[in-house]
């Protein structure tokens, strides 16, 4: 990689599907763009829209299951 060059950002993802029950959330990303090495997806969650400290989840996988307590948002 040339440190003086620029790197094009990846294309936007196709969709995000979130299903939840009893505090377990399943996130599934549909991304039909080319595979890029080192790409990480992330999602943020919180119980309010304007929180200063949301929980962030990072993964190189396009699927994530996370427990957020006994709540369904």
N, C-alpha and C positions, 0 to 999 in steps of 0.2 A: 504494500500500500504506500502510496506517495503522500507523506505528511503535509505537503503543500497543496494537494488537490482537494476536491470536495467529494463527498459521498452522497449519492442520491438516497432520499428516504424511501423506505419500502412503501408499496401501494397500500391504501387503506384496506382493512379487513372486509370480508364480504358481509358477515353478520356475527352477532353474539346471541346465544340462546342461554337463558338462565332459568333453571327449574329449582324449586325448593320445597322442602317439607320438614317440619320438626327441627328447624335450625340447621339442616344440611343443605348446602347450595351446590348445584352442579352447573359449571360454566362450560360452554362448548363454543369454540371459535371456528367459524368457517372462513378460511383464507385460501383462495385459489391462486394467489400470486406465486411467483417463483420462490423456491426455498432459498433463504439466506442464512449462512452460517452465523451463529452467535445472536440470532434474533431472540428477544424475550418479549413475551406478552405480559401485560399487567392489567389488573382491575382494582378499583378502589371501592370500598363499601363503608357506610356509616348509617346510623339510624336517623340522621338529619341531613338535609341537603347542604347546609352551610357549615359543616363541622371543620374545625381547624386541624383535626388529627384523624383523618380516615384511616382505616386498615387497608394496606396495599398487599396484593398478592402477585408474585412474579413467577413465571414459569416459561420454559422453552417448549412445553407441551401445549397443544391447543385445547386440552381438556383439563379441568381442575375441579376437584371436590373439596369443599372446605366446610368446617363446622363453625357457625357463628352464634351458637347458643340457641335457646328455644324461642326462635322468632321466625316469622315469614314476612319478608318485606316485599 
